[in-house]
Amino acid sequence: KACTPNYSPGRGWPTSQTQDGFEDILEERRNSSDLKYALRCYAPVLYKGVTPCKANMLKNIVLQSDQLRYVINQVSQESGEAPDIIQEEASVILEEMAHRLQISTVRFFAFALSKAFKTLFQHVCVNEEGIQRLQQAIQEHPVVLLPSHRSYMDFLLMSYILYTYDLALPVIAAGMDFMGMKFVGEMLRMSGAFFIRRSFGGDKLYWAVFSEYVKTMLRNGFAPIEFFLEGTRSRTCKSLTPKLGLLNIVIEPFFKGEVFDVNLVPISISYERILEESLYARELLGVPKPKESTSGLLKARRILSEDYGSIHVYFGQPVSVRSLAQGKVNRSTYNLFPRHIPRKPMEETQSFVNDTAYRIVRLQEDNMVLKPWVLMASLLLQNLEGMELSVLTEQTVWLRGLALSYAAFLDWPDHAPTAKVVSSSLALHRGLACVSGGRVSLVVGEPLGPVTPEEALFNRAVSVLSCASYRNQVLHVFLRPAMLAVAMHTAASSKKNEVYNCFSFLWDMFSNDFILCPGDTVQDFEEACYLLVKTGAVQMPQQDIVMTDIGQPTLSFFNGLLEPFLQGYQVVCRYLCEEASEGLTEKQYIPAVRSFAHSVLCVFTGNLRCYEVLSSDMQKNALAALLRGKLPTQKALLARL
Amino acid sequence: MASNNNSSDRQRIAQQRLSRIAAHLHKHEDGNSGIIAKECKIDATGSPEENKGTVPRKRQEIMKWNGWGYSDSKFLFNKKGQAEFTGKRYRLSGMTLPRLQDWFENTFGASVKHKSPATPVLNASVVPPPRLNEAFVENLKATGIPFSNEAEDRVFRAHGHCLHEIFALREGKKFERVPDMVVWPNCHKDVVKIVELACKHNVCLIPYGGGTSVTSALECPPEETRCIVSLDTSQMNRILWLDENNLVAHVEAGIIGQDLERLLNESGYCSGHEPDSMEFSSLGGWVATRASGMKKNVYGNIEDLVIHIKAVTPRGVIEKSCQGPRTSTGPDIHHFILGSEGTLGVVTEVTMKIRPIPEYQKYGSVVFPNFEAGVACLREVAKQRCAPASIRLMDNKQFHFGHALKPQVSSIFTHFVEGLKKFYITKLKGFDPHQLVVATLLFEGDRERVLQHEKQVYDIAATFGGLAAGEDNGQRGYILTFVIAYLRDLGMDYCVVAESFETSVPWDRVLDLCQNVKERIIRECKERGVQFQPLTSCRVTQTYDSGACIYFYFAFNYRGLADPVHTYEQVEHAAREEILANGGSLSHHHGVGKLRKEWMKDSISNVGVGMLKSVKEYVDPENIFGNRNLL
């Protein structure tokens, strides 16, 4: 992958950006017996040849650890309860949390998923070189698998792949919601999931049990640990800003010298069509997420009749925490405090973990496989009124060229005529876009009976948000140049420093919406300049940044790409300035801003097309950006937009 | 003096002058100096006596100039492909070691065919000519204290036993800086005179005791432009008096460990201070580096043994006014001297504790299924404060190493018993030969108590899965520590470089530290292009209430490397960083020297360094003791 000369993430990060090729693991499944496959000999190599640990033994190690015993005594002293009772509580927590990995359940899943995958997907593609690297890494150091999270399917898929390649099955941190699914919850537990409560802020004992459980598995190398840095499924298909809790836990044993190193493996799972596609859009619009239930799952069988295209799973280069931390964290600062006493990470460590998390998510983004459809979706969203098929085709080709020169990991079918590529993409996504009379436009659901303006708006928004979830997949490729394009557009002059100031403003503002590594503003700016100059859209004579003669299409595409975000933030801002009353709680905020946006949209349907402001994701991110900024900045924000 | 082709007339004249001075000196020595020296001895003891020390002024007469120990003792592979240890001094001397060659070749990927022999004799042309301070020499001559500026004497005192030092000697590399002369004071008063003259003429003094430093402490700072005088204390080697009422002895600081022990034993006493280097290291060196002996559990480390220290500094003599067993008189001034590594002055006389020779001594050993179990046992022993005089835990690699040093078995019966033991441990008890480790023990005291003590320790060991494995294994463990330095010379004959280093660490970090340091070494070797798997091995050599001392061995086959010493140094540097990052100390007993100076600030804080600096500033403002160790 071509990269800017300025972009150097630093020591320890993979530098070579060439991506591996893929193999379709379903191919073999289509040609040989699934039963045989599910029953075959499974003997993965473990870390330093440790023998696998029985679930019960693991629990005992955790309960008897110095770490946990210390916290139990502490809690007992604070609460006045006897240590035995607290110990019992800890044991119950652990019981609720712990996985019970069983090979028979894994085999059951191997069989069932083979059947399901073959009906749902055309291909499940995996980079085998990544698998080989992983196999090597597992033997050398404890491994943490960090997949992107777009679907419930993710962790079953991960385990399925590892089973297929005879690799050690991971233990997976899963949200407690699954536990609600009778039977299925237990099945997941027996396939390696362990369950954590969504929030346990102040519960010292819970935290201690949880972190010691994870660390014990990591230290002893019983199994790779898997969790989602993004914390939850991204409903927008944009990467979410990373959550640091679990990453802190898995990195700490390295700082304390309990393990020599920890390998972090970023994994990018890209779906050509996401199973939860329309569910997500509705959820973002405020329709409550259906509670996880077994009957719900059974009802969802109808999805089995649809074609969801291909999945690409890319196992990235393992990243060594030891190399990353070199020169950044002084491990000897851990020398003067007993290792078993829990302690808040030091500032140095916190910023290291934060930086690491962001960079891992960026690696996930970089290795996401993009389909032609994401380019088409980006174009369609800038032409909501629809566009000629020929124009769409032409512009898709143009955008493909741009994306490739910005090093997008694009899966464009070889030797297929463009028209074919476009039409087959449209066919796969016929639920989102349709062609009629040579024009392509978004499909808007038509409910039965008379339609109120609100309902019409809602349906329109569902279709826009669904489509946006595809455009969002390509955003990370264009984000930096696009912010530069917007900055050039808004800056008072073409002076480089003024453009930079605008860029930096946007960078700060969008740092909840996009993955922008802390402290990388200058680097990102330079990367953006480099890319725009490279593609001939921009020139930089002396201290200026100016558009070239041929730069118009690129810059205007970029402006259009970010427009929904800018408009969305603007609406939120207006709401806060014009409507919001004192003492607004965060709980009230989302519905309030949603109805404000509704009214704005109903009034200005013509010129304001920011359906995306109806998305709770954008509303939250905009609020977070404003909360981060100080009040004058808020005013400035409004002024600038 | 070697004549150099390019030497100018001026140099030639200087050399002629030098040889004249040297001739002068010899005459002096044969004539008056002897009497003066005796006076000095009479002064101290009241009765004239001959020097009974093991070490002569010309150390090279009995010791290797480019390796460890006595010239007559060395390992070699004989024509039959068997290793043997020459000489008559040690238990292993004259024996063949049939397993060593296999072990050596298998461990290092080395071959007895690939020899890397040392330069046989010192080439005088690699030694820079002495820069003498004429006035100092004149004044010194008047005192009658013997001195020399011969190349062999100077080179011998220009180094300790770091790998890079010995490697350079063997290669016959050119020296950048060596001492310009060597002086041999006979007593405290001589030292006072020398230090006074050095101050007067601004001469740099570097105290030299046994020469066993492994911290580059004896290396002459290359930037030193003054005349460097090596002050060799080896002739100050008498026990001046022995006080049986208070169980203390007053000893000259140049005495080496084996002489001290021998002389005390003659009176029925011992010091109990037995560092692994005790054959050659000196009392003054122990004090100057904060040495530790293997039997410290009974007798204490050097700081516990010392009752009174007399040292000569440029400011004058530092000593206390009484020999009270403990005092509360501000910070203990002994602790300025202990660990000062020759930067403040010369330790001349020490009053130290002595003990009656123990009635009974017994070695022992325990085999554990793995290192973790062994460490847990040692921790428990330390907790119960029932550690025998010595208790050490060798890891699996060292266990095999020890086995490779088994001499030829003389009878079929011993052979049979050996086999039976092995069968019992590995087959019946299920110990994995690639995991099991051995603890070696040494008990001392009266017979009954030793036996009782022994039982207590073996009982604890049993709770950690330990099996008693006999006295013989135990004793062999301790032999290994005395011959290991000789073995390094053997390795160097066959392209293998080796070194040891140590640290101390809290109990809970012992396992992690050992593991991480070993892994770091292996990884660094790989990254630096070492072609063969390195040997990394460790043992727990001392136990304390709150932690332990860990000793690492590290060796690799350097074939294919352009600069093995540089590679070695990089790896050792990385290993030390790993130790520090894992909660280990900069040193438990080797000291800092110049090798580990860079970490002093981090180890003792800026204020700490400032305190030490201000002491140096007061005691030695002109940096007469200019070896530049420590700070």
Interface residues (C-beta under 8 A of the other chain):
Chain A: D66 K256 G257 E258 F260 N330 R331 S332 Y334 N335 P338 R339 H340
Chain B: D508 R509 D512 L513 Q515 N516 E519 R520 L580 A581 N582 G583 D602
